[in-house]
Amino acid sequence: MQRYLFHIHLAGATSRDSVGTLLADDSQAVEHGRLVADEIAEEDDYRGVIVAVENAEGRLLARLTASRAMPPLADREIKIRACLGGNAN
């Protein structure tokens, strides 16, 4: 197992990971970083998050943004109408 660090860049500030996470390899670390970015970006205010993934030696492996795209506007409009009791057609 190797230690990887996940630094979070958001709204002009950086939260540096000083503890890290133990993972098997670089590809698992990058996938974990993508999951972290996606989870943070679930909140509308945090969609601009960037997660920098480094190995224990400080080598940058990836800079990741949220991969989950917002649903198309039409889909969101239908959901809003349904919540408000409107016709979805």
Summary of the structure (lengths in Angstrom):
residues: 89
radius of gyration: 17.2
end to end distance: 52.9
largest distance: 56.5
contacts: 217
relative contact order: 0.19
helix: 33%
strand: 30%
